[in-house]
């Protein structure tokens, strides 16, 4: 059986590394409390929730 090689048009690993590096550069000198505030702001801006956080908790 031959392997068919496709050229990638999108590299998810590359994108993830670029995003991670960008966030690391922004947060590297932050204190724990500054980092918590940064994360809370970003989650709020993106209307996201942290892992383990359910809708039930948000309503209380």
PDB file of N, CA, C and O in Angstrom:
ATOM      1  N   UNK A   1       0.841  -1.177   0.000  1.00  0.00           N
ATOM      2  CA  UNK A   1       0.000   0.000   0.000  1.00  0.00           C
ATOM      3  C   UNK A   1       0.890   1.246   0.000  1.00  0.00           C
ATOM      4  O   UNK A   1       1.825   1.351   0.794  1.00  0.00           O
ATOM      5  N   UNK A   2       0.596   2.167  -0.878  1.00  0.00           N
ATOM      6  CA  UNK A   2       1.363   3.399  -0.966  1.00  0.00           C
ATOM      7  C   UNK A   2       0.810   4.458  -0.025  1.00  0.00           C
ATOM      8  O   UNK A   2      -0.397   4.550   0.199  1.00  0.00           O
ATOM      9  N   UNK A   3       1.717   5.248   0.516  1.00  0.00           N
ATOM     10  CA  UNK A   3       1.321   6.365   1.353  1.00  0.00           C
ATOM     11  C   UNK A   3       1.180   7.603   0.478  1.00  0.00           C
ATOM     12  O   UNK A   3       2.087   7.952  -0.278  1.00  0.00           O
ATOM     13  N   UNK A   4       0.058   8.243   0.589  1.00  0.00           N
ATOM     14  CA  UNK A   4      -0.178   9.464  -0.176  1.00  0.00           C
ATOM     15  C   UNK A   4       0.215  10.649   0.700  1.00  0.00           C
ATOM     16  O   UNK A   4      -0.324  10.839   1.791  1.00  0.00           O
ATOM     17  N   UNK A   5       1.148  11.429   0.213  1.00  0.00           N
ATOM     18  CA  UNK A   5       1.610  12.585   0.975  1.00  0.00           C
ATOM     19  C   UNK A   5       0.882  13.833   0.503  1.00  0.00           C
ATOM     20  O   UNK A   5       0.873  14.154  -0.685  1.00  0.00           O
ATOM     21  N   UNK A   6       0.280  14.521   1.443  1.00  0.00           N
ATOM     22  CA  UNK A   6      -0.411  15.776   1.160  1.00  0.00           C
ATOM     23  C   UNK A   6       0.392  16.923   1.746  1.00  0.00           C
ATOM     24  O   UNK A   6       0.968  16.799   2.826  1.00  0.00           O
ATOM     25  N   UNK A   7       0.427  18.010   1.049  1.00  0.00           N
ATOM     26  CA  UNK A   7       1.076  19.192   1.578  1.00  0.00           C
ATOM     27  C   UNK A   7       0.103  19.894   2.520  1.00  0.00           C
ATOM     28  O   UNK A   7      -1.061  20.111   2.183  1.00  0.00           O
ATOM     29  N   UNK A   8       0.594  20.241   3.695  1.00  0.00           N
ATOM     30  CA  UNK A   8      -0.263  20.898   4.681  1.00  0.00           C
ATOM     31  C   UNK A   8      -0.572  22.324   4.255  1.00  0.00           C
ATOM     32  O   UNK A   8       0.294  23.050   3.768  1.00  0.00           O
ATOM     33  N   UNK A   9      -1.823  22.706   4.450  1.00  0.00           N
ATOM     34  CA  UNK A   9      -2.184  24.100   4.239  1.00  0.00           C
ATOM     35  C   UNK A   9      -2.328  24.813   5.582  1.00  0.00           C
ATOM     36  O   UNK A   9      -2.357  26.042   5.646  1.00  0.00           O
ATOM     37  N   UNK A  10      -2.418  24.028   6.646  1.00  0.00           N
ATOM     38  CA  UNK A  10      -2.563  24.583   7.991  1.00  0.00           C
ATOM     39  C   UNK A  10      -1.791  23.689   8.956  1.00  0.00           C
ATOM     40  O   UNK A  10      -1.981  22.473   8.965  1.00  0.00           O
ATOM     41  N   UNK A  11      -0.923  24.286   9.766  1.00  0.00           N
ATOM     42  CA  UNK A  11      -0.127  23.538  10.727  1.00  0.00           C
ATOM     43  C   UNK A  11      -0.583  23.912  12.137  1.00  0.00           C
ATOM     44  O   UNK A  11      -0.198  24.956  12.665  1.00  0.00           O
ATOM     45  N   UNK A  12      -1.406  23.052  12.742  1.00  0.00           N
ATOM     46  CA  UNK A  12      -1.980  23.335  14.062  1.00  0.00           C
ATOM     47  C   UNK A  12      -0.910  23.396  15.146  1.00  0.00           C
ATOM     48  O   UNK A  12      -1.005  24.212  16.062  1.00  0.00           O
ATOM     49  N   UNK A  13       0.107  22.542  15.051  1.00  0.00           N
ATOM     50  CA  UNK A  13       1.167  22.535  16.066  1.00  0.00           C
ATOM     51  C   UNK A  13       1.946  23.843  16.016  1.00  0.00           C
ATOM     52  O   UNK A  13       2.252  24.430  17.054  1.00  0.00           O
ATOM     53  N   UNK A  14       2.262  24.290  14.828  1.00  0.00           N
ATOM     54  CA  UNK A  14       2.979  25.566  14.670  1.00  0.00           C
ATOM     55  C   UNK A  14       2.157  26.717  15.256  1.00  0.00           C
ATOM     56  O   UNK A  14       2.689  27.563  15.974  1.00  0.00           O
ATOM     57  N   UNK A  15       0.856  26.741  14.944  1.00  0.00           N
ATOM     58  CA  UNK A  15      -0.010  27.794  15.456  1.00  0.00           C
ATOM     59  C   UNK A  15      -0.065  27.761  16.983  1.00  0.00           C
ATOM     60  O   UNK A  15       0.019  28.806  17.628  1.00  0.00           O
ATOM     61  N   UNK A  16      -0.207  26.562  17.566  1.00  0.00           N
ATOM     62  CA  UNK A  16      -0.275  26.436  19.020  1.00  0.00           C
ATOM     63  C   UNK A  16       1.010  26.946  19.661  1.00  0.00           C
ATOM     64  O   UNK A  16       0.964  27.646  20.672  1.00  0.00           O
ATOM     65  N   UNK A  17       2.152  26.602  19.081  1.00  0.00           N
ATOM     66  CA  UNK A  17       3.437  27.067  19.626  1.00  0.00           C
ATOM     67  C   UNK A  17       3.572  28.583  19.536  1.00  0.00           C
ATOM     68  O   UNK A  17       4.077  29.215  20.464  1.00  0.00           O
ATOM     69  N   UNK A  18       3.128  29.172  18.429  1.00  0.00           N
ATOM     70  CA  UNK A  18       3.191  30.625  18.284  1.00  0.00           C
ATOM     71  C   UNK A  18       2.312  31.330  19.311  1.00  0.00           C
ATOM     72  O   UNK A  18       2.718  32.332  19.900  1.00  0.00           O
ATOM     73  N   UNK A  19       1.112  30.807  19.523  1.00  0.00           N
ATOM     74  CA  UNK A  19       0.205  31.388  20.519  1.00  0.00           C
ATOM     75  C   UNK A  19       0.788  31.245  21.916  1.00  0.00           C
ATOM     76  O   UNK A  19       0.773  32.196  22.698  1.00  0.00           O
ATOM     77  N   UNK A  20       1.305  30.053  22.233  1.00  0.00           N
ATOM     78  CA  UNK A  20       1.894  29.810  23.549  1.00  0.00           C
ATOM     79  C   UNK A  20       3.073  30.743  23.803  1.00  0.00           C
ATOM     80  O   UNK A  20       3.205  31.296  24.895  1.00  0.00           O
ATOM     81  N   UNK A  21       3.940  30.921  22.787  1.00  0.00           N
ATOM     82  CA  UNK A  21       5.096  31.804  22.939  1.00  0.00           C
ATOM     83  C   UNK A  21       4.671  33.256  23.135  1.00  0.00           C
ATOM     84  O   UNK A  21       5.277  33.983  23.923  1.00  0.00           O
ATOM     85  N   UNK A  22       3.635  33.675  22.421  1.00  0.00           N
ATOM     86  CA  UNK A  22       3.126  35.049  22.557  1.00  0.00           C
ATOM     87  C   UNK A  22       2.605  35.293  23.976  1.00  0.00           C
ATOM     88  O   UNK A  22       2.901  36.319  24.588  1.00  0.00           O
ATOM     89  N   UNK A  23       1.828  34.337  24.488  1.00  0.00           N
ATOM     90  CA  UNK A  23       1.295  34.464  25.849  1.00  0.00           C
ATOM     91  C   UNK A  23       2.422  34.433  26.874  1.00  0.00           C
ATOM     92  O   UNK A  23       2.412  35.207  27.831  1.00  0.00           O
ATOM     93  N   UNK A  24       3.392  33.545  26.679  1.00  0.00           N
ATOM     94  CA  UNK A  24       4.530  33.448  27.602  1.00  0.00           C
ATOM     95  C   UNK A  24       5.298  34.754  27.665  1.00  0.00           C
ATOM     96  O   UNK A  24       5.689  35.194  28.746  1.00  0.00           O
ATOM     97  N   UNK A  25       5.520  35.382  26.511  1.00  0.00           N
ATOM     98  CA  UNK A  25       6.238  36.660  26.482  1.00  0.00           C
ATOM     99  C   UNK A  25       5.479  37.754  27.222  1.00  0.00           C
ATOM    100  O   UNK A  25       6.090  38.589  27.889  1.00  0.00           O
ATOM    101  N   UNK A  26       4.143  37.758  27.109  1.00  0.00           N
ATOM    102  CA  UNK A  26       3.335  38.767  27.790  1.00  0.00           C
ATOM    103  C   UNK A  26       3.297  38.553  29.302  1.00  0.00           C
ATOM    104  O   UNK A  26       3.233  39.520  30.061  1.00  0.00           O
ATOM    105  N   UNK A  27       3.336  37.302  29.742  1.00  0.00           N
ATOM    106  CA  UNK A  27       3.084  36.998  31.151  1.00  0.00           C
ATOM    107  C   UNK A  27       4.330  36.613  31.946  1.00  0.00           C
ATOM    108  O   UNK A  27       4.224  36.366  33.147  1.00  0.00           O
ATOM    109  N   UNK A  28       5.484  36.555  31.332  1.00  0.00           N
ATOM    110  CA  UNK A  28       6.662  36.012  32.000  1.00  0.00           C
ATOM    111  C   UNK A  28       7.087  36.761  33.265  1.00  0.00           C
ATOM    112  O   UNK A  28       7.652  36.149  34.171  1.00  0.00           O
ATOM    113  N   UNK A  29       6.835  38.036  33.348  1.00  0.00           N
ATOM    114  CA  UNK A  29       7.264  38.803  34.519  1.00  0.00           C
ATOM    115  C   UNK A  29       6.111  39.169  35.454  1.00  0.00           C
ATOM    116  O   UNK A  29       6.267  40.004  36.345  1.00  0.00           O
ATOM    117  N   UNK A  30       4.957  38.539  35.246  1.00  0.00           N
ATOM    118  CA  UNK A  30       3.795  38.840  36.077  1.00  0.00           C
ATOM    119  C   UNK A  30       3.840  38.069  37.384  1.00  0.00           C
ATOM    120  O   UNK A  30       4.323  36.938  37.443  1.00  0.00           O
ATOM    121  N   UNK A  31       3.330  38.696  38.424  1.00  0.00           N
ATOM    122  CA  UNK A  31       3.156  37.992  39.695  1.00  0.00           C
ATOM    123  C   UNK A  31       1.972  37.041  39.548  1.00  0.00           C
ATOM    124  O   UNK A  31       1.250  37.091  38.553  1.00  0.00           O
ATOM    125  N   UNK A  32       1.777  36.182  40.532  1.00  0.00           N
ATOM    126  CA  UNK A  32       0.676  35.233  40.489  1.00  0.00           C
ATOM    127  C   UNK A  32      -0.668  35.959  40.395  1.00  0.00           C
ATOM    128  O   UNK A  32      -1.533  35.571  39.611  1.00  0.00           O
ATOM    129  N   UNK A  33      -0.838  37.011  41.195  1.00  0.00           N
ATOM    130  CA  UNK A  33      -2.094  37.767  41.176  1.00  0.00           C
ATOM    131  C   UNK A  33      -2.310  38.497  39.851  1.00  0.00           C
ATOM    132  O   UNK A  33      -3.440  38.581  39.371  1.00  0.00           O
ATOM    133  N   UNK A  34      -1.241  39.024  39.259  1.00  0.00           N
ATOM    134  CA  UNK A  34      -1.349  39.664  37.951  1.00  0.00           C
ATOM    135  C   UNK A  34      -1.728  38.637  36.882  1.00  0.00           C
ATOM    136  O   UNK A  34      -2.534  38.925  35.997  1.00  0.00           O
ATOM    137  N   UNK A  35      -1.145  37.443  36.967  1.00  0.00           N
ATOM    138  CA  UNK A  35      -1.449  36.387  36.014  1.00  0.00           C
ATOM    139  C   UNK A  35      -2.902  35.940  36.134  1.00  0.00           C
ATOM    140  O   UNK A  35      -3.569  35.710  35.125  1.00  0.00           O
ATOM    141  N   UNK A  36      -3.395  35.815  37.371  1.00  0.00           N
ATOM    142  CA  UNK A  36      -4.804  35.458  37.579  1.00  0.00           C
ATOM    143  C   UNK A  36      -5.724  36.510  36.964  1.00  0.00           C
ATOM    144  O   UNK A  36      -6.711  36.171  36.312  1.00  0.00           O
ATOM    145  N   UNK A  37      -5.400  37.776  37.172  1.00  0.00           N
ATOM    146  CA  UNK A  37      -6.220  38.867  36.627  1.00  0.00           C
ATOM    147  C   UNK A  37      -6.164  38.855  35.101  1.00  0.00           C
ATOM    148  O   UNK A  37      -7.182  39.066  34.442  1.00  0.00           O
ATOM    149  N   UNK A  38      -4.992  38.613  34.543  1.00  0.00           N
ATOM    150  CA  UNK A  38      -4.831  38.544  33.088  1.00  0.00           C
ATOM    151  C   UNK A  38      -5.696  37.426  32.511  1.00  0.00           C
ATOM    152  O   UNK A  38      -6.409  37.627  31.528  1.00  0.00           O
ATOM    153  N   UNK A  39      -5.628  36.253  33.128  1.00  0.00           N
ATOM    154  CA  UNK A  39      -6.400  35.104  32.652  1.00  0.00           C
ATOM    155  C   UNK A  39      -7.901  35.358  32.775  1.00  0.00           C
ATOM    156  O   UNK A  39      -8.665  35.038  31.865  1.00  0.00           O
ATOM    157  N   UNK A  40      -8.319  35.932  33.896  1.00  0.00           N
ATOM    158  CA  UNK A  40      -9.735  36.218  34.093  1.00  0.00           C
ATOM    159  C   UNK A  40     -10.237  37.182  33.027  1.00  0.00           C
ATOM    160  O   UNK A  40     -11.324  36.999  32.478  1.00  0.00           O
ATOM    161  N   UNK A  41      -9.442  38.209  32.734  1.00  0.00           N
ATOM    162  CA  UNK A  41      -9.815  39.190  31.714  1.00  0.00           C
ATOM    163  C   UNK A  41      -9.935  38.519  30.345  1.00  0.00           C
ATOM    164  O   UNK A  41     -10.893  38.766  29.613  1.00  0.00           O
ATOM    165  N   UNK A  42      -8.978  37.682  30.006  1.00  0.00           N
ATOM    166  CA  UNK A  42      -8.993  37.014  28.698  1.00  0.00           C
ATOM    167  C   UNK A  42     -10.176  36.060  28.569  1.00  0.00           C
ATOM    168  O   UNK A  42     -10.820  36.006  27.521  1.00  0.00           O
ATOM    169  N   UNK A  43     -10.465  35.308  29.631  1.00  0.00           N
ATOM    170  CA  UNK A  43     -11.609  34.400  29.593  1.00  0.00           C
ATOM    171  C   UNK A  43     -12.912  35.185  29.446  1.00  0.00           C
ATOM    172  O   UNK A  43     -13.811  34.763  28.719  1.00  0.00           O
ATOM    173  N   UNK A  44     -13.015  36.310  30.124  1.00  0.00           N
ATOM    174  CA  UNK A  44     -14.217  37.146  30.045  1.00  0.00           C
ATOM    175  C   UNK A  44     -14.369  37.740  28.648  1.00  0.00           C
ATOM    176  O   UNK A  44     -15.464  37.744  28.086  1.00  0.00           O
ATOM    177  N   UNK A  45     -13.259  38.245  28.085  1.00  0.00           N
ATOM    178  CA  UNK A  45     -13.295  38.837  26.745  1.00  0.00           C
ATOM    179  C   UNK A  45     -13.738  37.822  25.697  1.00  0.00           C
ATOM    180  O   UNK A  45     -14.456  38.161  24.756  1.00  0.00           O
ATOM    181  N   UNK A  46     -13.309  36.589  25.866  1.00  0.00           N
ATOM    182  CA  UNK A  46     -13.612  35.549  24.872  1.00  0.00           C
ATOM    183  C   UNK A  46     -14.865  34.760  25.218  1.00  0.00           C
ATOM    184  O   UNK A  46     -15.208  33.798  24.530  1.00  0.00           O
ATOM    185  N   UNK A  47     -15.547  35.166  26.282  1.00  0.00           N
ATOM    186  CA  UNK A  47     -16.749  34.475  26.736  1.00  0.00           C
ATOM    187  C   UNK A  47     -16.493  32.976  26.915  1.00  0.00           C
ATOM    188  O   UNK A  47     -17.312  32.138  26.538  1.00  0.00           O
ATOM    189  N   UNK A  48     -15.339  32.667  27.500  1.00  0.00           N
ATOM    190  CA  UNK A  48     -14.927  31.285  27.736  1.00  0.00           C
ATOM    191  C   UNK A  48     -14.983  30.987  29.222  1.00  0.00           C
ATOM    192  O   UNK A  48     -15.204  31.877  30.044  1.00  0.00           O
ATOM    193  N   UNK A  49     -14.781  29.726  29.551  1.00  0.00           N
ATOM    194  CA  UNK A  49     -14.693  29.363  30.956  1.00  0.00           C
ATOM    195  C   UNK A  49     -13.489  28.469  31.157  1.00  0.00           C
ATOM    196  O   UNK A  49     -13.048  27.783  30.235  1.00  0.00           O
ATOM    197  N   UNK A  50     -12.962  28.482  32.368  1.00  0.00           N
ATOM    198  CA  UNK A  50     -11.808  27.657  32.675  1.00  0.00           C
ATOM    199  C   UNK A  50     -12.212  26.198  32.765  1.00  0.00           C
ATOM    200  O   UNK A  50     -13.373  25.874  33.014  1.00  0.00           O
ATOM    201  N   UNK A  51     -11.247  25.329  32.560  1.00  0.00           N
ATOM    202  CA  UNK A  51     -11.497  23.890  32.643  1.00  0.00           C
ATOM    203  C   UNK A  51     -12.033  23.563  34.030  1.00  0.00           C
ATOM    204  O   UNK A  51     -11.489  24.015  35.037  1.00  0.00           O
ATOM    205  N   UNK A  52     -13.098  22.777  34.074  1.00  0.00           N
ATOM    206  CA  UNK A  52     -13.697  22.386  35.342  1.00  0.00           C
ATOM    207  C   UNK A  52     -14.756  23.347  35.836  1.00  0.00           C
ATOM    208  O   UNK A  52     -15.442  23.061  36.817  1.00  0.00           O
ATOM    209  N   UNK A  53     -14.898  24.467  35.182  1.00  0.00           N
ATOM    210  CA  UNK A  53     -15.889  25.455  35.599  1.00  0.00           C
ATOM    211  C   UNK A  53     -17.185  25.175  34.835  1.00  0.00           C
ATOM    212  O   UNK A  53     -17.205  25.190  33.604  1.00  0.00           O
ATOM    213  N   UNK A  54     -18.242  24.925  35.563  1.00  0.00           N
ATOM    214  CA  UNK A  54     -19.508  24.619  34.901  1.00  0.00           C
ATOM    215  C   UNK A  54     -20.408  25.841  34.864  1.00  0.00           C
ATOM    216  O   UNK A  54     -20.159  26.831  35.552  1.00  0.00           O
ATOM    217  N   UNK A  55     -21.442  25.765  34.066  1.00  0.00           N
ATOM    218  CA  UNK A  55     -22.422  26.854  34.006  1.00  0.00           C
ATOM    219  C   UNK A  55     -23.135  27.030  35.342  1.00  0.00           C
ATOM    220  O   UNK A  55     -23.518  28.142  35.703  1.00  0.00           O
ATOM    221  N   UNK A  56     -23.313  25.923  36.081  1.00  0.00           N
ATOM    222  CA  UNK A  56     -23.965  25.965  37.382  1.00  0.00           C
ATOM    223  C   UNK A  56     -23.210  26.892  38.332  1.00  0.00           C
ATOM    224  O   UNK A  56     -23.823  27.694  39.035  1.00  0.00           O
ATOM    225  N   UNK A  57     -21.899  26.786  38.356  1.00  0.00           N
ATOM    226  CA  UNK A  57     -21.096  27.637  39.241  1.00  0.00           C
ATOM    227  C   UNK A  57     -21.204  29.104  38.858  1.00  0.00           C
ATOM    228  O   UNK A  57     -21.234  29.967  39.735  1.00  0.00           O
ATOM    229  N   UNK A  58     -21.265  29.402  37.568  1.00  0.00           N
ATOM    230  CA  UNK A  58     -21.323  30.780  37.129  1.00  0.00           C
ATOM    231  C   UNK A  58     -22.629  31.441  37.550  1.00  0.00           C
ATOM    232  O   UNK A  58     -22.657  32.648  37.786  1.00  0.00           O
ATOM    233  N   UNK A  59     -23.708  30.674  37.648  1.00  0.00           N
ATOM    234  CA  UNK A  59     -24.994  31.234  37.980  1.00  0.00           C
ATOM    235  C   UNK A  59     -25.144  31.507  39.470  1.00  0.00           C
ATOM    236  O   UNK A  59     -25.995  32.309  39.858  1.00  0.00           O
ATOM    237  N   UNK A  60     -24.353  30.872  40.305  1.00  0.00           N
ATOM    238  CA  UNK A  60     -24.486  31.050  41.760  1.00  0.00           C
ATOM    239  C   UNK A  60     -23.947  32.378  42.216  1.00  0.00           C
ATOM    240  O   UNK A  60     -23.983  32.682  43.408  1.00  0.00           O
TER     241      UNK A  60
END
